[in-house]
Amino acid sequence: MPDIQKISVAVTGDQLSAMRDAVATGDYATTSEIVREAVRDWQLKRAQRQDELARLRQAWNEGKESGGRALFDVEEVLVRAQARRVGAE
């Protein structure tokens, strides 16, 4: 069995009411169960964000290492986009 420890968590009245309603309707056995599920969801989302950041860092580094940098002229891109739009009309 996991090591269970108690902490104090402050929630709004609306949050507490929603939690108590979920317990009263049988969706959850206790409010603690709701909090544990919320923490598990947070842990999962945090791990996913960390994985995504790692992928982005890797892509960034690969892009930097690939060389081939060229100046990007925003005005030229806008002129070409405008020309395509006018040509399509």
C-alpha positions in Angstrom: 0.0 0.0 0.0 1.3 3.5 -0.9 2.5 5.8 1.8 -0.5 8.1 2.4 0.1 11.4 4.0 -2.3 14.2 4.9 -2.1 17.8 3.7 -4.3 20.8 3.9 -5.7 22.2 0.7 -7.7 25.4 0.4 -10.6 25.4 -2.1 -13.3 27.8 -2.9 -16.8 27.3 -1.6 -18.0 26.4 -5.1 -15.3 23.8 -5.5 -16.1 22.2 -2.2 -19.8 22.2 -3.0 -19.0 20.4 -6.3 -16.8 17.9 -4.6 -19.4 17.2 -1.9 -22.1 16.8 -4.7 -19.9 14.3 -6.5 -19.5 12.3 -3.3 -23.3 12.5 -2.5 -24.2 11.2 -6.0 -21.7 8.3 -5.7 -19.3 9.5 -8.4 -16.6 9.4 -5.7 -16.3 7.7 -2.4 -14.6 10.7 -0.6 -13.4 14.2 -1.4 -9.9 12.9 -0.8 -10.4 10.5 -3.8 -11.3 13.6 -5.9 -8.2 15.4 -4.8 -6.0 12.3 -5.5 -7.5 12.0 -9.0 -6.8 15.7 -9.6 -3.2 15.3 -8.5 -2.8 12.2 -10.8 -4.2 14.3 -13.7 -1.8 17.1 -12.9 1.1 14.7 -12.8 0.2 13.3 -16.2 -0.2 16.7 -17.7 3.1 17.9 -16.2 4.9 14.8 -17.6 3.3 15.4 -21.0 4.4 19.1 -21.0 8.0 18.1 -20.0 8.1 15.5 -22.8 6.8 18.1 -25.3 9.4 20.7 -24.1 12.1 18.0 -24.6 10.9 17.4 -28.1 10.8 21.1 -28.9 14.3 21.6 -27.4 15.6 18.8 -29.6 13.9 20.2 -32.7 15.4 23.6 -31.9 18.9 22.2 -31.4 18.6 20.2 -34.6 17.5 23.3 -36.5 20.4 25.3 -35.1 22.9 22.6 -36.0 21.5 22.1 -39.5 23.0 25.4 -40.6 21.6 27.0 -43.8 20.4 30.1 -42.1 19.0 32.8 -44.4 17.6 36.2 -43.8 13.8 36.2 -43.7 12.2 39.3 -45.4 8.7 39.7 -44.0 8.0 42.5 -46.5 8.8 40.2 -49.4 6.6 37.4 -48.1 3.7 39.8 -47.7 4.2 41.1 -51.3 4.2 37.6 -52.7 1.1 36.7 -50.6 -0.7 39.8 -51.9 0.3 38.9 -55.5 -1.1 35.4 -55.0 -4.3 36.7 -53.6 -4.8 39.2 -56.4 -4.0 36.5 -59.0 -6.6 34.2 -57.4 -9.4 36.8 -57.7 
